[in-house]
Structure formats: C-alpha cells, structure tokens
Amino acid sequence: MTQRSNCDSNVTAKVPGELELIDPTTWTRVELLDAAIRPTLELPFNQTLAEQIAQHLHVHWVTVVRQCRHQ
C-alpha cells in the first residue's frame, strides 16, 4: 500500500501555458478524477479504494490506478 497526502494531487504544468492546451473533454475527466480521489488522499491506496473510486466514475479500477500513478 502507498501512503499519500493532499500535496500529491496538485495539478501543475511543467511548462507555462501547457495546461491551456488540454482539450475540454480531457480536462473535465481530470477534474472528475481529482474530485473523486482528493478526499481519499489520507487513506492507504489499494485495490479496494481504487474500485470504490472507479465505481463512482464509471470506469475500470485499473484506470484509476494508472491515473493515480501519473499524478
């Protein structure tokens, strides 16, 4: 299990202006994922938690795991 904190969820760009290039559909997905994950950041991240978040977002739990690793 991985212990995470709220500072792990900050959405930032490596290059100024890079976030403006994200298409609106992708940005909406990122916002939904962030809203679902942020309240769980103090909990140990495991498959059960990923499944709960995935159910909320109507995606497969592996998608949640992949997205969390990219944060």
C-alpha positions in Angstrom: 0.0 0.0 0.0 1.1 3.5 -0.7 0.6 6.4 1.7 -0.4 9.6 0.0 -1.0 13.2 1.1 -3.0 16.1 -0.2 0.1 17.6 -1.8 0.3 14.6 -4.1 -2.8 15.8 -6.0 -1.7 19.3 -7.2 -2.4 19.7 -10.9 0.6 21.6 -12.4 2.3 22.0 -15.7 6.0 21.6 -16.4 5.8 24.5 -19.0 3.9 27.7 -18.6 0.8 27.6 -20.7 0.8 23.8 -21.1 -2.5 23.3 -19.3 -4.3 25.6 -21.7 -3.5 23.1 -24.5 -5.6 20.3 -22.9 -8.9 19.8 -24.7 -12.1 20.4 -22.6 -13.2 16.8 -22.6 -9.9 15.6 -21.1 -9.8 18.5 -18.6 -13.3 17.6 -17.4 -12.2 14.0 -16.9 -9.2 15.2 -14.9 -11.4 17.3 -12.7 -13.8 14.4 -12.0 -10.9 12.1 -11.2 -9.4 14.7 -8.9 -12.7 15.3 -7.1 -13.1 11.6 -6.6 -9.5 11.0 -5.4 -8.8 14.1 -3.3 -11.0 13.1 -0.3 -9.2 9.7 -0.1 -5.6 11.0 -0.1 -5.1 10.4 3.6 -6.2 6.7 3.2 -3.9 3.9 2.1 -4.3 3.4 -1.6 -5.1 -0.1 -2.5 -7.3 -2.1 -4.9 -10.5 -1.7 -2.8 -10.2 2.1 -2.7 -9.4 2.1 -6.5 -12.6 0.0 -7.0 -14.7 2.4 -5.0 -13.4 5.4 -6.9 -13.8 3.6 -10.2 -17.4 2.8 -9.4 -18.1 6.4 -8.8 -16.5 7.4 -12.1 -18.0 4.5 -14.1 -14.5 3.3 -15.2 -12.5 0.2 -14.5 -10.4 0.2 -11.3 -7.2 -0.3 -13.2 -7.9 3.1 -15.0 -7.9 4.7 -11.5 -4.6 3.1 -10.6 -3.0 4.2 -13.8 -4.2 7.8 -13.4 -3.1 7.9 -9.8 0.4 6.8 -10.8 0.6 9.7 -13.3 -0.3 12.3 -10.6 
